[in-house]
Amino acid sequence: MVDYYRESYVKRTLGTSAGSLLHIAFMECGHHITGRLYYHIQL
């Protein structure tokens, strides 16, 4: 069974929309650090 609620929550938290983890990391640290963060999250 797929947990669609959890998937949408994770997508909102890690996605690129305003207020998400990646958006905040990009705004605070720039694209180099955010790219490394995104890479390591996917491992």
Stockholm file with secondary structure:
# STOCKHOLM 1.0

chainA/1-43         MVDYYRESYVKRTLGTSAGSLLHIAFMECGHHITGRLYYHIQL
#=GR chainA/1-43 SS CCCHHHHHHHHHHHSSSTTSHHHHHHHHHCHHHHHHHHHHHHC
#=GC SS_cons        CCCHHHHHHHHHHHSSSTTSHHHHHHHHHCHHHHHHHHHHHHC
//
